[in-house]
Amino acid sequence: MARTQILVVEDENIVARDIQNTLRMLGYGVPVVVSSGEEAIEKAAATNPDLVLMDIELKGRVDGVAAAEAINDRLDIPVIYLTAYADDQTLERAKVTEPFGYLLKPFDERSLHAAIQMALHRHRMQMSLRSLALVDELTGLCNRRGFFTLAKQHLKLARRTKGTLWLFFVDLDGLKQINDSFGHQEGDLALVKTAEILRRTFRDADIIARVGGDEFTVLAIHASDDSAQLMTNRLQENLKQFNAQKGRSYELGFSVGVARFDYGVMRSIEDLMAKADHALYEEKRRKKRKS
């Protein structure tokens, strides 16, 4: 079984070495020890540890609370604060980031071990409950609630970083006809196959969800301004390859609406979805005129 990996963020060298040695003696892995908030954010993204032990008072522009907030927003890694400060103002700032523990220096080995075990257990329970509430049981994709939960976090981050986001609204065409002609079990299989095509088309970092009966959405993260057409072409090519398989009783068809997040106009994920939904409606109208 792989050892639990813990990122240590501490700007006092002697204290950092003591913590590192204690953790290793307790059986934990320590991939790296850093001394600043900026390094903490960078190394958390690079090493993806199971937990972060974070000193609050750090030198530089980013203190421990700000670093913990960034790590929580982007990576969902549990954080335990290690600090010699317990004033009300510090506690209030720390509570906003919803830490998984708060240890006052100096602390002993037993207290550290107990805090880590409780934090890891609590995080596992949260992840388990979250997956039950946020995942579509049939396809394994995010459900509507899961999509909105994750998408709102990424829109918040995109506003800060001025990153580009694209939203794809995808309808599985003719699901009713598949259900009527081949039965609901085959209709469910068509939805599962649609999810597989979407996974093959988009990246692991993108948020793919089934938000309705035959409706799917994809929020493409860190996408370039000109990538929407490339992703649409890749989706159509993957769909074409799927339909070309031998022994298929019917073909899958998609209608797609695409919208780019516009900082100056859109204030929410609902605004972005409304724009993509309008583009999808126009796509369906074009299809009807051709038929």
Secondary structure as UniProt FT lines:
FT   STRAND          5..9
FT   HELIX           13..25
FT   TURN            26..27
FT   STRAND          33..34
FT   HELIX           37..47
FT   STRAND          51..55
FT   HELIX           64..75
FT   STRAND          79..83
FT   HELIX           88..96
FT   STRAND          101..104
FT   HELIX           109..134
FT   TURN            137..139
FT   HELIX           144..161
FT   STRAND          166..173
FT   HELIX           175..182
FT   HELIX           184..201
FT   TURN            204..205
FT   STRAND          207..210
FT   STRAND          215..220
FT   TURN            221..222
FT   TURN            225..226
FT   HELIX           227..243
FT   TURN            246..247
FT   STRAND          253..260
FT   TURN            263..265
FT   HELIX           269..290
//
